[in-house]
Amino acid sequence: MKLSSCVTSLRCLPFFCIVLAVGFAGLSSAADNNNSVCHLFILSGQSNMAGLRPEESFIPDVEEAFGKDHVLVVKDALGGQPIRRWYTDWKAADGSRPELTGDLYQRLMEKVQEVTVGKEIQTVTFIWMQGERDAKEEHGDVYKKSLEGLLKQLSSDLKRDDINVVIGRLSDFDMEDKKYHHWTLIREQQSAFVQDGPRRILVDTDDLNDGVNRRGKEIRDDLHYSAPGYVELGRRFAKEAIQLIQSSNGLSREQ
């Protein structure tokens, strides 16, 4: 090779490297942006939500549907709690209200804010498993109103009017209302809530409270679910959430 050719090649090399670097940077940026687009799943409620282990069945299913890099799951639940600990404007049927409302909702939203920093949220799905305590305290008359208020509260804070909602209906634990006098009323209110709005679906749990629980005890029509029942609950939540997202947004399984 002639010396002049070598000099010319060396002079061109830095520019060529710059072009490559810019190109790769662009590809990396596009990949980063693509990975930042996520489907957010918010799981909350009382004991039967607390008993759910999302990593067993829920997370694997939604990750298979949308891709691991496109799924964010936030769960915060506490056993034995009424809906007023999430709904800040909760009032009893007689108009009275407790001093403390919405504290568990605040805790939940702090977790949501933490995991969504820097992420572009494509869809939000709220998954709710609660109502046992309200049935016990006989607040069934205001339960649907409370659910509507909780959804409005969440929509306002997240600045979205397209939140998908999956409700786990109370099981067949007390269908004669002997122990929890508003049990069947809460079930009816949950169903009415789902029927009265878009992007809402109900999950049946009547067959999840029979069998052997995690302590190895045989149960039947129990307040809580069996060990396999919790696994199945996660699958059902995932199935309905995926269906709501895909049908509402025209999404395919490949993102």
Wavefront OBJ file of the C-alpha trace (Angstrom):
o trace
v 0.000 0.000 0.000
v 1.227 3.518 -0.773
v 1.985 5.887 2.089
v -0.639 8.376 0.907
v -3.291 5.654 0.997
v -2.313 4.757 4.558
v -2.538 8.360 5.682
v -5.933 8.764 4.037
v -7.222 5.602 5.747
v -5.973 6.729 9.150
v -7.583 10.119 8.714
v -10.924 8.514 7.890
v -10.794 6.090 10.804
v -11.781 8.508 13.617
v -14.806 9.708 11.676
v -15.816 6.101 10.954
v -15.511 5.274 14.666
v -17.622 8.280 15.579
v -20.343 7.177 13.174
v -20.311 3.677 14.646
v -20.396 5.019 18.196
v -23.340 7.285 17.441
v -25.127 4.416 15.721
v -24.637 2.060 18.644
v -25.619 4.773 21.084
v -28.815 5.293 19.135
v -29.581 1.590 19.211
v -28.851 1.448 22.944
v -31.061 4.465 23.591
v -33.898 2.923 21.591
v -33.539 -0.311 23.524
v -33.519 1.564 26.836
v -36.635 3.475 25.854
v -38.353 0.280 24.765
v -37.473 -1.430 28.038
v -38.863 1.497 30.004
v -42.394 0.903 28.626
v -44.209 -1.214 31.200
v -47.506 -2.683 32.266
v -48.107 -1.864 35.922
v -49.988 -4.301 38.133
v -51.083 -3.088 41.576
v -52.197 -5.832 43.965
v -53.792 -4.944 47.272
v -56.358 -5.997 49.857
v -56.548 -7.939 53.098
v -55.681 -11.490 54.196
v -56.445 -13.448 51.035
v -54.364 -10.994 49.035
v -51.669 -11.134 51.712
v -51.658 -14.916 51.306
v -51.073 -14.662 47.565
v -47.465 -15.120 46.487
v -47.220 -13.384 43.104
v -43.942 -15.056 42.241
v -45.657 -18.483 42.320
v -48.171 -17.957 39.583
v -49.111 -14.348 38.838
v -45.767 -12.866 37.826
v -44.667 -15.774 35.602
v -47.921 -15.568 33.648
v -47.881 -11.810 33.033
v -44.178 -11.910 32.168
v -44.847 -14.631 29.630
v -47.581 -12.507 28.092
v -45.770 -9.168 27.957
v -42.072 -9.869 28.554
v -40.103 -9.671 31.776
v -38.739 -6.211 30.989
v -42.231 -4.824 30.441
v -43.882 -5.858 33.717
v -43.973 -4.043 37.049
v -45.784 -5.675 39.975
v -46.494 -3.894 43.250
v -48.188 -5.788 46.063
v -49.150 -4.394 49.460
v -51.752 -6.167 51.592
v -52.618 -6.533 55.264
v -54.961 -9.056 56.839
v -58.167 -8.107 58.639
v -58.469 -4.595 57.222
v -61.616 -2.743 56.041
v -61.771 -0.827 52.785
v -61.737 2.486 54.656
v -58.011 2.030 55.219
v -57.622 2.473 51.450
v -60.527 4.765 50.556
v -59.796 8.146 52.108
v -63.349 9.528 51.860
v -65.060 6.485 53.367
v -68.290 7.017 55.284
v -70.620 4.573 57.006
v -74.236 4.284 55.901
v -75.266 6.724 58.654
v -72.771 9.324 57.404
v -70.279 8.877 60.213
v -66.611 8.391 59.472
v -63.568 7.316 61.504
v -60.611 9.558 62.202
v -58.196 7.372 60.255
v -58.806 6.535 56.593
v -56.588 5.880 53.631
v -53.352 5.115 55.479
v -52.801 1.769 53.730
v -53.518 3.411 50.391
v -50.788 5.937 51.094
v -48.377 3.111 51.899
v -49.335 1.349 48.677
v -48.858 4.448 46.546
v -45.435 5.102 47.989
v -44.408 1.679 46.686
v -45.965 2.428 43.311
v -44.083 5.709 43.012
v -40.825 4.029 43.934
v -40.952 1.349 41.227
v -42.321 3.563 38.447
v -39.627 6.237 38.525
v -38.234 6.644 35.015
v -40.728 4.205 33.514
v -43.293 4.837 30.828
v -46.453 3.116 32.043
v -48.458 1.777 29.129
v -51.293 0.225 31.174
v -52.340 0.052 34.815
v -54.255 -2.890 36.259
v -55.585 -2.761 39.815
v -56.171 -6.172 41.397
v -58.265 -6.140 44.567
v -58.992 -8.977 47.031
v -60.827 -7.579 50.033
v -64.231 -7.323 51.683
v -64.199 -9.893 54.464
v -63.762 -7.297 57.211
v -66.491 -5.051 55.804
v -68.839 -8.043 55.724
v -68.016 -8.759 59.362
v -68.524 -5.125 60.402
v -71.754 -4.947 58.345
v -70.726 -2.175 55.992
v -72.040 -3.886 52.884
v -74.466 -1.046 52.138
v -71.616 1.299 51.237
v -69.162 -1.186 49.770
v -69.851 -0.563 46.086
v -69.708 3.187 46.644
v -66.396 2.677 48.433
v -65.006 0.666 45.531
v -66.053 3.374 43.089
v -64.423 5.980 45.303
v -61.227 3.976 45.602
v -60.974 3.614 41.830
v -61.618 7.325 41.325
v -58.962 8.096 43.908
v -56.438 5.854 42.165
v -57.315 7.251 38.732
v -56.822 10.795 39.984
v -53.477 10.099 41.631
v -52.111 8.218 38.619
v -53.723 10.695 36.197
v -55.354 7.914 34.172
v -58.942 7.190 33.219
v -58.165 3.797 31.688
v -57.308 1.645 34.702
v -58.216 -2.029 34.408
v -59.753 -3.557 37.541
v -59.781 -7.194 38.570
v -61.884 -7.987 41.650
v -61.570 -11.213 43.594
v -65.133 -11.913 44.759
v -65.622 -13.147 48.305
v -65.795 -16.948 48.442
v -68.665 -19.187 49.588
v -67.416 -19.083 53.193
v -70.667 -17.772 54.727
v -73.455 -17.948 52.174
v -76.092 -17.938 54.929
v -74.673 -14.785 56.553
v -74.434 -16.464 59.944
v -70.953 -15.348 60.960
v -70.425 -12.315 58.768
v -73.889 -10.861 58.334
v -73.129 -8.872 55.195
v -71.199 -11.627 53.423
v -73.571 -12.178 50.519
v -74.301 -8.454 50.313
v -70.606 -7.727 49.764
v -70.541 -10.386 47.033
v -73.505 -8.673 45.369
v -71.864 -5.261 45.676
v -68.669 -6.557 44.108
v -70.597 -7.992 41.179
v -72.580 -4.770 40.750
v -69.368 -2.724 40.731
v -67.965 -4.837 37.900
v -71.194 -4.650 35.893
v -71.476 -0.870 36.210
v -68.220 0.138 34.577
v -65.805 -0.645 31.740
v -62.489 -2.460 32.103
v -63.692 -4.416 35.113
v -63.874 -8.141 35.693
v -64.767 -10.475 38.563
v -62.780 -13.539 39.620
v -64.627 -16.443 41.239
v -62.982 -17.878 44.375
v -65.681 -20.299 45.549
v -63.541 -23.376 44.874
v -60.291 -22.072 46.357
v -61.061 -22.560 50.060
v -61.226 -26.374 50.123
v -58.345 -28.806 50.562
v -55.163 -28.438 52.604
v -53.880 -25.048 53.736
v -50.247 -24.034 54.091
v -50.163 -25.296 57.670
v -51.164 -28.745 56.486
v -54.694 -28.512 57.859
v -57.681 -29.844 55.950
v -60.192 -27.058 55.256
v -63.616 -26.762 53.677
v -65.430 -23.522 52.811
v -62.828 -21.733 54.904
v -62.366 -17.990 55.253
v -58.910 -18.397 53.747
v -57.720 -20.445 50.808
v -55.868 -23.709 50.466
v -52.217 -23.797 49.431
v -53.132 -24.794 45.849
v -55.991 -22.287 46.037
v -53.606 -19.352 46.380
v -51.599 -20.574 43.412
v -54.767 -20.826 41.350
v -55.865 -17.374 42.517
v -52.669 -15.910 41.082
v -53.289 -17.674 37.783
v -56.862 -16.400 37.577
v -55.834 -12.851 38.389
v -53.148 -13.005 35.695
v -55.478 -14.511 33.094
v -58.144 -11.844 33.539
v -55.607 -9.017 33.735
v -53.960 -10.141 30.505
v -57.317 -10.415 28.788
v -58.374 -6.936 29.902
v -55.121 -5.404 28.694
v -55.118 -7.137 25.335
v -58.786 -6.508 24.598
v -58.771 -2.883 25.746
v -55.560 -1.877 24.025
v -55.343 -4.197 21.056
v -52.075 -5.633 22.270
v -50.594 -8.884 21.075
v -48.504 -11.258 23.172
v -45.357 -9.872 21.557
v -44.425 -6.335 22.538
l 1 2 3 4 5 6 7 8 9 10 11 12 13 14 15 16 17 18 19 20 21 22 23 24 25 26 27 28 29 30 31 32 33 34 35 36 37 38 39 40 41 42 43 44 45 46 47 48 49 50 51 52 53 54 55 56 57 58 59 60 61 62 63 64 65 66 67 68 69 70 71 72 73 74 75 76 77 78 79 80 81 82 83 84 85 86 87 88 89 90 91 92 93 94 95 96 97 98 99 100 101 102 103 104 105 106 107 108 109 110 111 112 113 114 115 116 117 118 119 120 121 122 123 124 125 126 127 128 129 130 131 132 133 134 135 136 137 138 139 140 141 142 143 144 145 146 147 148 149 150 151 152 153 154 155 156 157 158 159 160 161 162 163 164 165 166 167 168 169 170 171 172 173 174 175 176 177 178 179 180 181 182 183 184 185 186 187 188 189 190 191 192 193 194 195 196 197 198 199 200 201 202 203 204 205 206 207 208 209 210 211 212 213 214 215 216 217 218 219 220 221 222 223 224 225 226 227 228 229 230 231 232 233 234 235 236 237 238 239 240 241 242 243 244 245 246 247 248 249 250 251 252 253 254 255
